[in-house]
Amino acid sequence: MKEQKTGKILIVDDNEDLLKAAKIFLKRHFGQVDTETNPSLLPILIVNEQYDVIMLDMNFTKDVSSGQEGFYWLDRILELDSSAVVVLITAYGDVNTAVKAIKEGATDFVLKPWENEKLLATLNSALQLRQSKLEISQLKDQQQQLYQDIDSKFKDIIGQSAPMVRVFETIERVAATDANVLILGENGTGKELIARAIHRYSKRHREAFVGVDLGSITSTLFESELFGHKRGSFTDAKEDRAGRFEQANKGTLFLDEIGNLPLPLQAKLLAAIQNREVTRVGSNKVIPVNIRLISATNMNIHNMVYDNTFRQDLLYRINTIEITLPPLRDRMDDIPLLANHFIDIYSKKYNKDIRKAGEALIKRMQKYHWPGNIRELQHSIERAVIMTSHSVLQPEDLFMHKQMAPEKQEEMVSLDHLNIEDVEKILIRKALQKHNGHITRAAEELGLTRSSLYRRLERYGL
């Protein structure tokens, strides 16, 4: 079987006869060989194509023998692509010039006229160096994700209530498998913490955990963000970049807010998951990926399938195992643990001597609805720690705002004393309760489109 040729070579020299001879010889050994006589076109060539090795003449017509023009273009190449592999060629080589070239970033140095076998050996070595540089670049991307994972705050999941015990049991059963997991839950319930816990207890725990918020990615940047891109493939693509799938290779990819993904992008995501491969924007090269997929959403994704706004085949791919996180109002037994956990964190952060939450505050907190769930509780504790003068937090330290009135009292307050946002939150919550969380029906009753209702749910943390 004929061995497939690989490697893209660019040769830049003002001698057209040399270029023709080199191309004829090298095309027998490499996948692509391009030539150019005008070095001024180098920036355009590098932007439009990703070359593995660039052979660069040191002396063009403007500067016959000193090599300074070659050094200038060497600097420009490395400025455009810091991982470029450049082999300099000249008829006026000496040891000093070679040493200077290597010091300034050249990979190797050849004299012309060259011996074909020696040139081939030099280029093969340079090609291997290029592959190593690309692998190192990918490892750096993965290492950065690992450092972010290590440095993440609040990795511990706090809770001992019955609903949380069931969540812990599920994590323990599925973590060691490679099954795709879908985490369902309202905003602020800690879906990312659960995803990180699954990764931490999996066989992939030594590899990268890569998270991406699909709700914050525009449609135009979706493919670039997830699948990566080649430098020059669009206006702001100033360098090659690995996508999140590549960064997560051998590790875990966490797709947060997957319910926000439009149908056309769902199809592209499904193809990548099914085929276990991606193609960078601006490239035809298929890159295999080996990931464990965890997804999350605060939306009723099963209703979305019923409403034809989420692909059923994609849902089947992502929810081999489903974990539903309880809202904070359904795990009030965990309030004391959570409150004192955050008090300890923020007392140290702000150098305050606060020991705990008082019993009166705990009872008051357990009567509050917590529409923003744990995230709301965390932010409320932080604010209280900053503002209080007590060593034990009291109800007045936390419940100083009208919007934090207990849920049962909220609907009894006259609408004349509420602002528009407070009224809207009450109406949205009532509509969702009336229709058992069915987004389409609730939106119709409220006179809103589905997308408008989703935006309000996100804004109010419902």
C-alpha positions as CSV (number, residue, x, y, z in Angstrom):
1,M,0.0,0.0,0.0
2,K,1.4,3.4,-1.0
3,E,2.3,5.6,2.0
4,Q,0.3,8.8,2.2
5,K,2.5,11.9,1.9
6,T,2.1,14.5,4.6
7,G,3.6,18.0,5.3
8,K,3.2,21.4,3.8
9,I,6.4,23.1,2.6
10,L,6.8,26.7,1.4
11,I,10.0,27.7,-0.4
12,V,10.8,31.5,-0.8
13,D,13.7,32.3,-3.1
14,D,14.3,34.8,-5.9
15,N,15.9,32.1,-8.1
16,E,13.1,30.6,-10.2
17,D,15.2,27.7,-11.5
18,L,16.0,26.7,-8.0
19,L,12.3,26.8,-7.0
20,K,11.3,24.6,-9.9
21,A,14.0,22.0,-9.2
22,A,13.2,21.9,-5.5
23,K,9.5,21.6,-6.1
24,I,10.0,18.7,-8.5
25,F,12.1,16.8,-6.0
26,L,10.2,17.6,-2.8
27,K,6.7,16.8,-4.3
28,R,7.8,13.2,-4.3
29,H,8.1,13.3,-0.5
30,F,5.6,15.8,0.9
31,G,1.9,16.4,0.6
32,Q,2.1,20.0,-0.6
33,V,5.0,22.1,-1.9
34,D,4.4,25.8,-2.7
35,T,7.0,28.3,-4.0
36,E,7.3,32.1,-4.1
37,T,9.9,34.5,-5.4
38,N,8.6,37.6,-3.6
39,P,9.2,37.6,0.2
40,S,6.8,40.6,0.5
41,L,3.9,38.1,0.0
42,L,4.9,36.1,3.1
43,P,2.4,37.6,5.4
44,I,-0.5,36.8,3.0
45,L,0.8,33.3,2.4
46,I,1.1,32.6,6.1
47,V,-2.4,33.9,6.9
48,N,-4.0,31.8,4.2
49,E,-2.2,28.6,4.7
50,Q,-0.7,26.7,7.7
51,Y,2.8,25.6,6.6
52,D,4.7,23.0,8.5
53,V,8.1,24.1,7.2
54,I,9.1,27.4,5.5
55,M,12.4,27.4,3.6
56,L,13.6,31.0,3.3
57,D,16.4,32.4,1.2
58,M,18.7,34.8,3.2
59,N,19.7,36.9,0.2
60,F,17.3,38.5,-2.2
61,T,18.1,41.1,-4.9
62,K,18.0,44.0,-2.6
63,D,20.8,42.6,-0.4
64,V,23.0,40.1,-2.3
65,S,25.3,38.7,0.3
66,S,24.9,40.0,3.9
67,G,21.8,38.0,4.8
68,Q,20.1,40.9,6.5
69,E,17.0,40.7,4.4
70,G,16.6,37.1,5.3
71,F,16.9,37.9,9.0
72,Y,14.2,40.6,8.5
73,W,11.8,38.1,7.0
74,L,12.6,35.5,9.6
75,D,11.5,37.9,12.3
76,R,8.3,38.7,10.4
77,I,7.4,35.0,10.0
78,L,8.0,34.3,13.7
79,E,6.0,37.5,14.5
80,L,3.0,36.1,12.5
81,D,3.3,32.6,13.8
82,S,5.5,32.0,16.9
83,S,5.4,28.2,16.3
84,A,6.6,28.5,12.7
85,V,9.5,26.2,11.7
86,V,11.9,28.1,9.4
87,V,14.9,26.6,7.5
88,L,17.2,29.3,6.1
89,I,19.1,28.8,2.8
90,T,22.0,30.7,1.4
91,A,25.0,30.4,-0.9
92,Y,27.1,32.5,1.5
93,G,26.9,30.5,4.7
94,D,29.5,30.5,7.4
95,V,29.5,29.5,11.0
96,N,28.8,32.9,12.4
97,T,25.8,33.4,10.1
98,A,24.4,30.0,11.0
99,V,24.8,30.6,14.8
100,K,23.0,34.0,14.5
101,A,20.2,32.4,12.4
102,I,19.6,29.7,15.0
103,K,19.7,32.3,17.9
104,E,17.1,34.4,16.2
105,G,14.7,31.5,15.8
106,A,15.6,29.5,12.7
107,T,15.3,25.8,13.0
108,D,18.2,24.9,10.7
109,F,20.5,26.2,8.0
110,V,21.3,24.7,4.6
111,L,23.8,25.8,1.9
112,K,22.9,25.9,-1.8
113,P,23.5,24.1,-4.0
114,W,22.4,21.4,-1.7
115,E,22.5,17.6,-1.8
116,N,19.0,16.2,-2.2
117,E,19.3,13.5,0.5
118,K,20.7,16.0,3.0
119,L,17.9,18.5,2.2
120,L,15.3,15.8,2.6
121,A,16.8,14.7,6.0
122,T,16.8,18.4,7.2
123,L,13.1,18.9,6.2
124,N,12.0,15.7,7.8
125,S,13.6,16.7,11.1
126,A,12.0,20.1,10.8
127,L,8.6,18.5,10.1
128,Q,8.9,16.4,13.3
129,L,9.8,19.6,15.2
130,R,6.7,21.3,13.9
131,Q,4.5,18.4,15.0
132,S,6.1,18.6,18.4
133,K,5.4,22.3,18.7
134,L,1.7,21.8,17.8
135,E,1.4,19.0,20.4
136,I,3.0,21.2,23.0
137,S,0.6,24.0,22.2
138,Q,-2.4,21.7,22.7
139,L,-0.9,20.4,26.0
140,K,-0.5,24.0,27.2
141,D,-4.2,24.6,26.4
142,Q,-5.1,21.5,28.4
143,Q,-2.8,22.4,31.2
144,Q,-4.4,25.8,31.5
145,Q,-7.8,24.1,31.9
146,L,-6.3,21.9,34.5
147,Y,-5.0,24.9,36.5
148,Q,-8.4,26.5,36.3
149,D,-9.9,23.3,37.6
150,I,-7.5,23.2,40.5
151,D,-8.0,26.9,41.3
152,S,-11.8,26.8,41.1
153,K,-13.5,28.0,44.2
154,F,-16.2,26.2,46.2
155,K,-15.5,22.8,44.7
156,D,-17.0,21.0,47.7
157,I,-20.7,20.3,47.4
158,I,-22.4,21.1,50.7
159,G,-25.5,19.1,51.7
160,Q,-26.8,16.2,53.7
161,S,-30.5,16.4,53.1
162,A,-32.3,13.4,51.5
163,P,-32.5,14.9,48.0
164,M,-28.7,15.6,48.0
165,V,-27.9,12.2,49.4
166,R,-29.7,10.7,46.3
167,V,-27.6,13.0,44.1
168,F,-24.4,11.9,45.8
169,E,-25.4,8.2,45.3
170,T,-26.0,8.8,41.6
171,I,-22.6,10.5,41.2
172,E,-20.9,7.6,42.9
173,R,-22.5,5.1,40.6
174,V,-21.9,6.9,37.3
175,A,-18.6,8.7,37.8
176,A,-16.4,5.7,37.1
177,T,-18.2,5.0,33.8
178,D,-17.9,6.9,30.6
179,A,-21.6,7.4,30.3
180,N,-22.8,10.8,29.1
181,V,-24.6,12.7,31.8
182,L,-27.3,15.4,31.6
183,I,-27.7,17.6,34.8
184,L,-31.0,19.3,35.1
185,G,-31.8,22.0,37.6
186,E,-32.7,25.7,38.2
187,N,-30.2,28.4,37.9
188,G,-27.9,28.6,40.9
189,T,-28.4,25.0,42.1
190,G,-24.8,24.0,41.4
191,K,-24.8,22.1,38.2
192,E,-21.2,22.9,37.4
193,L,-20.1,21.7,40.8
194,I,-21.8,18.4,40.2
195,A,-20.1,18.1,36.7
196,R,-16.7,18.7,38.3
197,A,-17.4,16.1,41.0
198,I,-18.2,13.5,38.3
199,H,-15.0,14.3,36.6
200,R,-13.0,14.3,39.8
201,Y,-14.1,10.8,40.7
202,S,-13.8,9.4,37.1
203,K,-11.0,7.5,35.4
204,R,-10.3,10.8,33.5
205,H,-9.6,12.8,36.6
206,R,-5.9,13.4,35.7
207,E,-7.0,15.0,32.4
208,A,-8.6,18.3,31.6
209,F,-12.1,19.4,32.6
210,V,-13.2,21.9,30.0
211,G,-16.4,23.9,30.5
212,V,-18.2,26.1,28.0
213,D,-21.4,28.1,28.5
214,L,-23.3,27.6,25.3
215,G,-25.8,30.3,26.3
216,S,-23.1,32.9,26.0
217,I,-21.7,31.8,22.6
218,T,-23.0,33.6,19.5
219,S,-24.0,31.4,16.5
220,T,-21.2,32.9,14.4
221,L,-18.5,31.8,16.9
222,F,-20.0,28.4,17.9
223,E,-17.8,26.3,15.5
224,S,-14.7,28.3,16.3
225,E,-15.2,28.0,20.0
226,L,-16.0,24.3,20.1
227,F,-14.1,22.9,17.1
228,G,-11.2,25.5,16.9
229,H,-10.0,27.4,13.9
230,K,-6.9,28.0,11.7
231,R,-5.2,31.4,11.7
232,G,-6.7,33.6,9.0
233,S,-10.0,31.6,8.6
234,F,-11.9,34.7,9.7
235,T,-11.1,38.4,10.5
236,D,-10.1,37.9,14.2
237,A,-8.4,34.5,13.8
238,K,-4.9,35.8,14.4
239,E,-3.5,32.4,15.3
240,D,-4.3,28.7,15.2
241,R,-6.5,27.7,18.1
242,A,-7.7,24.4,19.5
243,G,-11.4,24.3,20.2
244,R,-13.0,23.0,23.4
245,F,-13.4,19.5,22.1
246,E,-9.6,19.3,21.4
247,Q,-8.8,20.9,24.8
248,A,-10.9,18.2,26.5
249,N,-9.4,15.3,24.6
250,K,-9.0,12.3,27.0
251,G,-10.8,14.4,29.6
252,T,-14.3,15.7,30.3
253,L,-16.2,18.3,28.2
254,F,-18.9,20.2,30.1
255,L,-21.6,21.9,28.0
256,D,-23.5,24.2,30.2
257,E,-26.9,25.7,29.2
258,I,-27.2,23.3,26.3
259,G,-30.9,24.0,26.1
260,N,-30.1,27.5,24.7
261,L,-28.5,26.0,21.5
262,P,-30.5,26.8,18.3
263,L,-31.6,23.9,16.2
264,P,-29.0,24.4,13.4
265,L,-26.1,24.3,15.9
266,Q,-27.7,21.3,17.6
267,A,-27.2,19.4,14.4
268,K,-23.4,20.3,14.3
269,L,-23.0,19.4,17.9
270,L,-24.7,16.1,17.3
271,A,-22.4,15.2,14.4
272,A,-19.3,15.9,16.5
273,I,-20.6,13.7,19.4
274,Q,-21.6,10.9,17.1
275,N,-18.5,10.8,15.0
276,R,-16.1,11.6,17.9
277,E,-14.2,14.0,15.6
278,V,-14.0,17.7,14.8
279,T,-12.7,19.9,11.9
280,R,-11.3,23.3,12.7
281,V,-12.8,26.3,10.9
282,G,-10.7,26.9,7.8
283,S,-9.3,23.4,7.7
284,N,-10.2,20.1,6.0
285,K,-8.3,18.0,8.5
286,V,-10.4,15.7,10.6
287,I,-9.3,15.6,14.3
288,P,-10.4,12.6,16.4
289,V,-11.4,13.4,20.0
290,N,-12.0,11.1,23.0
291,I,-14.1,12.9,25.6
292,R,-16.6,12.2,28.3
293,L,-19.6,14.5,27.8
294,I,-21.5,16.2,30.6
295,S,-24.3,18.6,29.7
296,A,-26.5,20.8,31.8
297,T,-29.6,23.0,31.4
298,N,-32.1,24.9,33.6
299,M,-34.8,24.4,30.9
300,N,-37.4,21.6,30.7
301,I,-35.6,19.9,27.9
302,H,-38.1,17.1,27.5
303,N,-40.9,19.7,26.9
304,M,-38.5,21.3,24.4
305,V,-38.3,18.0,22.5
306,Y,-42.1,17.9,22.5
307,D,-42.3,21.5,21.2
308,N,-39.7,20.6,18.4
309,T,-37.2,23.2,19.8
310,F,-34.6,20.5,20.9
311,R,-33.6,17.5,18.8
312,Q,-34.7,14.2,20.2
313,D,-31.7,12.4,18.7
314,L,-29.3,14.9,20.5
315,L,-31.2,14.4,23.8
316,Y,-30.7,10.6,23.4
317,R,-27.0,11.2,22.9
318,I,-26.4,13.4,26.0
319,N,-28.7,11.9,28.6
320,T,-27.5,8.3,29.1
321,I,-27.8,9.3,32.8
322,E,-29.9,12.2,34.1
323,I,-29.3,13.9,37.4
324,T,-31.9,16.4,38.6
325,L,-30.7,18.8,41.2
326,P,-33.2,20.0,43.8
327,P,-33.9,23.7,44.2
328,L,-32.8,25.1,47.6
329,R,-36.4,25.4,48.7
330,D,-36.7,21.6,48.6
331,R,-33.6,21.1,50.7
332,M,-34.1,23.5,53.6
333,D,-32.3,21.1,56.0
334,D,-29.1,22.1,54.2
335,I,-29.5,25.8,55.0
336,P,-27.5,25.8,58.2
337,L,-24.6,24.0,56.6
338,L,-24.6,26.2,53.5
339,A,-24.9,29.4,55.5
340,N,-22.1,28.6,57.8
341,H,-19.9,27.4,55.0
342,F,-20.2,30.7,53.2
343,I,-19.8,32.7,56.4
344,D,-16.5,30.9,57.0
345,I,-15.3,31.7,53.5
346,Y,-16.2,35.4,53.5
347,S,-15.1,36.0,57.1
348,K,-11.6,35.0,56.1
349,K,-11.8,36.9,52.8
350,Y,-12.9,40.2,54.4
351,N,-11.0,39.6,57.7
352,K,-14.2,39.7,59.8
353,D,-14.7,37.9,63.1
354,I,-18.1,36.3,62.4
355,R,-18.6,32.8,64.0
356,K,-21.9,31.6,62.5
357,A,-25.5,32.4,61.6
358,G,-27.8,32.9,64.6
359,E,-30.8,30.5,65.2
360,A,-33.3,33.3,64.4
361,L,-31.6,33.9,61.0
362,I,-31.6,30.2,60.2
363,K,-35.3,30.0,60.9
364,R,-36.0,33.0,58.8
365,M,-33.8,31.7,55.9
366,Q,-35.7,28.4,56.0
367,K,-39.0,30.3,55.4
368,Y,-37.6,32.2,52.4
369,H,-38.3,30.8,48.9
370,W,-34.7,31.4,47.5
371,P,-35.6,31.9,43.8
372,G,-31.9,32.3,43.0
373,N,-31.0,29.1,44.9
374,I,-27.5,28.6,46.3
375,R,-26.1,31.4,44.2
376,E,-28.5,33.9,45.8
377,L,-27.7,32.5,49.3
378,Q,-24.0,32.8,48.7
379,H,-24.2,36.4,47.5
380,S,-26.6,37.3,50.3
381,I,-24.1,35.9,52.9
382,E,-21.2,37.8,51.3
383,R,-23.1,41.1,51.5
384,A,-24.2,40.4,55.1
385,V,-20.6,39.6,56.2
386,I,-19.4,42.8,54.7
387,M,-22.1,45.0,56.2
388,T,-22.7,43.5,59.7
389,S,-21.2,44.6,63.0
390,H,-22.3,41.4,64.8
391,S,-20.2,38.3,65.5
392,V,-23.2,36.2,64.9
393,L,-25.3,37.0,61.9
394,Q,-28.9,38.1,62.6
395,P,-32.0,38.3,60.5
396,E,-31.6,42.0,59.9
397,D,-28.1,41.5,58.5
398,L,-29.5,39.3,55.7
399,F,-33.1,40.3,55.1
400,M,-32.6,44.0,54.7
401,H,-34.1,44.2,51.2
402,K,-37.8,44.1,50.4
403,Q,-37.2,41.5,47.6
404,M,-36.0,39.0,50.2
405,A,-39.3,38.9,52.0
406,P,-40.5,35.3,52.7
407,E,-42.2,33.7,49.7
408,K,-45.6,33.3,51.4
409,Q,-45.7,37.0,52.1
410,E,-44.7,38.0,48.6
411,E,-48.0,37.4,47.0
412,M,-49.9,39.0,49.8
413,V,-48.2,42.4,49.4
414,S,-50.2,44.9,47.5
415,L,-49.1,45.3,43.9
416,D,-49.1,49.1,44.4
417,H,-46.0,48.7,46.5
418,L,-44.0,46.6,44.1
419,N,-42.0,47.6,41.2
420,I,-42.5,46.2,37.7
421,E,-39.8,43.5,38.0
422,D,-41.3,42.2,41.3
423,V,-44.7,42.0,39.7
424,E,-43.3,40.2,36.6
425,K,-41.5,37.7,38.8
426,I,-44.7,36.8,40.6
427,L,-46.7,36.4,37.4
428,I,-44.1,34.3,35.7
429,R,-43.8,32.0,38.8
430,K,-47.6,31.6,39.0
431,A,-47.8,30.8,35.3
432,L,-45.1,28.2,35.5
433,Q,-46.7,26.6,38.6
434,K,-50.1,26.6,36.8
435,H,-48.7,24.8,33.8
436,N,-46.3,22.5,35.7
437,G,-43.2,24.1,34.2
438,H,-44.4,23.8,30.6
439,I,-42.6,26.8,29.0
440,T,-44.8,27.1,25.8
441,R,-48.1,27.1,27.7
442,A,-46.8,29.5,30.3
443,A,-45.5,31.9,27.6
444,E,-48.8,31.8,25.8
445,E,-50.7,32.7,29.0
446,L,-48.3,35.6,29.7
447,G,-48.5,36.8,26.2
448,L,-44.8,36.3,25.6
449,T,-42.7,34.4,23.0
450,R,-40.8,31.4,24.3
451,S,-37.5,33.2,23.8
452,S,-38.8,36.3,25.8
453,L,-39.8,34.0,28.6
454,Y,-36.5,32.3,28.7
455,R,-34.7,35.6,28.9
456,R,-36.8,36.6,31.9
457,L,-36.2,33.3,33.6
458,E,-32.5,33.9,33.2
459,R,-32.7,37.5,34.4
460,Y,-34.7,36.6,37.5
461,G,-32.9,33.4,38.3
462,L,-36.2,31.4,38.1
